[in-house]
Amino acid sequence: STADIQVGEQLTVEQLLYCVMVQSANEACYILAETVSGSVDAFVQEMNDEAKALGCENTHFANPCGLQNPDHYTSAWDIYLIVKEAMKYSMFMTLANTKEYTLPATNMSAARTFHTTNYLLDQWRRTGYLYSYAKGIKTGHTSDAGYCLVSYAEKGERSLISVVLGAQAVTQNGNTLVQSFSETKRLFE
């Protein structure tokens, strides 16, 4: 996924974070990694160090965006640990629950509007999955990992975090069912 960020385009860190969380823009992940740590490799090392500090035992990052790499892996439990920590920051939850974001015009591009990749939050990309109690969080997909979704929902006094990994997109009666969303809804219910 991409936000079509051009070499030399000037964006704020906040704008890049919206590109990552709403559009799943891989290039924004690399830009942020270099900005934060000076290099992608240094950032990835910091990601691995932080994962260890959080108690993750089955996680190793090889890049900042989750693209397929044999050295890049995690588990549902470790994702839960990472997300639980991230949820302590209000900005993270604001980003994770954003349905639509308009990146203002930059020095090189006109304004661009992005819609969340999380079908539980918004029906702009695909209908049939909207879940009124969902509050984010993040989708992921590679051919090897399948369709993945970590999500958060609140209903009354109850709040839940769900992690679905390796789901498939199956076609039934001419309709494609993306199971990361349907199974997450089933888990929440």
Protein Blocks (a to p, Z undefined) as FASTA:
>chain_A
ZZhiaehiacdfklmmmmmmmnopaklmmmmmmmmnopaklmmmmmmmmmmmnopabbcc
fbfnopacfkbccdfklmmmmmmmmmmpmklmmmmmpfbdcddddfkbccdddddfblkl
pckloghjacfkbgbjbdcddfklopaddddddehjbccddddehiacddeehiacdfkl
mmmmmmmZZ
